[in-house]
Amino acid sequence: MLEEQVYAQLWQLDAQKKLEREMAEAREKQEKVKDTMAVLDWQKQTREIRREQEKDLISREQDMLKQQWVLEEQKEKTDAQQ
């Protein structure tokens, strides 16, 4: 009887340790998922910022080209008039 109680206590201790280990592993897994999602969100934001910067740069370049074109047309008109 005493021997059975000792084994029962040992089994309980093992079960408790297993439960604690499983809970710790679950927390670690959640942290890894959270970290991965944070990195993915950062990458997404960075990519979006880069796209917006490129879009802005292209728009500014187009505006500069339009202005240059207008200046060249005006110059050609004045040259033609002279």
C-alpha positions, 0 to 999 in steps of 0.5 A: 500500500505504501509502495503504491502511494509512492508510485502514485505520488511519483506519477502525479509529479511526472504528470505535473512536470509534463503539464508545466513543460507543455504549457511552457512550450505552448507559451514559447510557440506563441511568442515565436508566432508573435515574433514572426508576425511582427517581422512580417508586419514590419516587412509589409510596412517597409515594402509599402513605404518603399512603393510609396516613395517610388511612386512619389519619385516617378510622379516628381520625375514626370512633373519635371519632364512636363515642365521641361517639355513646356520650356522647350516648346516655349523656346522653340516658339520664340526661336521660330518667331525670331 
